[in-house]
Amino acid sequence: MSTMFCYQCEQTAKGTGCTAHGVCGKDPMTAALQDLLVYAAKGIAGYAHLARQRGAKDHPVDLFVVEALFTTVTNVNFDAARITALIRRAAIVRDTAKANYEIACKKIGTQPETLSGPAAWQPAADDAGLLAQAHEVGVEHRKQTLGDDITGLIELVTYGLKGTAAYADHAHVLGVEDDKVYAFFHEALHALTNPKPALGDLLGLALKVGEVNLTVMGMLDKANTGAYGHPEPTVVRVTPVKGKCILVAGHDLKDLDALLQQTAGKGINVYTHGEMLPCLAYPGLKKHKHLVGNYGGAWQDQQKEFNEFPGPIVMTTNCIQKPHENYKARIFTSGLVAWPGVTHIADSNFAPVIAAALAAPKVARLNISS
Ligand code: SF4
């Protein structure tokens, strides 16, 4: 068995799978732990699905499943310690979902069933044990037991759910959510625990994921435009402005908004990078005059461009690549993004980023590459 197997994204090695180390920078241990976290989420989903069918919903349970899925999206969380903590929390959340289900059954006078597989799983006591568990639930194991076609469809559904979770999380932080979407996450994840899934059922589920994802994209559009107005044609500055600077990458408009509010009047210029470029067209964001423009191109160019950027960099969602030592001390993560040894902003308090910007030498010239 190879030390890891992941074919989650288009960066995958040789177009077939990362087997020694992720092209994205994911190491085998993190890859395995991510697989185990998804497995744990399936266990939560099983009981949450049954509980909801009996009228019992639990918002924290719903949010945890979304966060667990989003955490395992490519280029989000490379920190094995944080994923381990989520795995351990997942077992507790699963017990809550199970208790909700049993209480709901009692209320309506029915006998609860006991689920198996991930719904009965308990996390191993140490890292070695968790890794052993992870290898029993990874893609390679599925390929060996279910074959390539069934595994491929299971992964298609899983990756679709992960992407949908990323959109749902972004919509949720701006106050837009839909219980039917949470219900679908649980139903779909629970369906994936079937030990003998039919190819046709999985195909139908994959199509349904696409349908729900369109709904969630609509929710995110509503969240973004509700909070910051409709994007409008905007001339974007791509040349430097003399002064202190912060670069923001990712997709999280709320994080950018919080940073802009916290940097107001501090003499710091804020630039978007790559996927953050569209933020410059939202009236509610571009009203901040110190959001001066865009620096750099797409996420895959970040190592060269971040190296040349003379201030701190904030990664808000799924774009982070292995930080080069030259800029590791001035890169920050927020939300679900994580890299071992990189300072994490957990509560939208960007004071450490602002301090780093103010401490950086004053910028006379940025080497703008695009
Ligand atoms: S997520 Fe990382 S490890 Fe997985 S296929 Fe993509 S590049 Fe490879």
Boltz pocket constraint, residues with backbone or C-beta under 6 A from the ligand:
constraints:
  - pocket:
      binder: B
      contacts: [[A, 6], [A, 7], [A, 8], [A, 9], [A, 10], [A, 11], [A, 12], [A, 13], [A, 17], [A, 18], [A, 21], [A, 22], [A, 23], [A, 24], [A, 25], [A, 26], [A, 31], [A, 74], [A, 75]]
      max_distance: 6.0
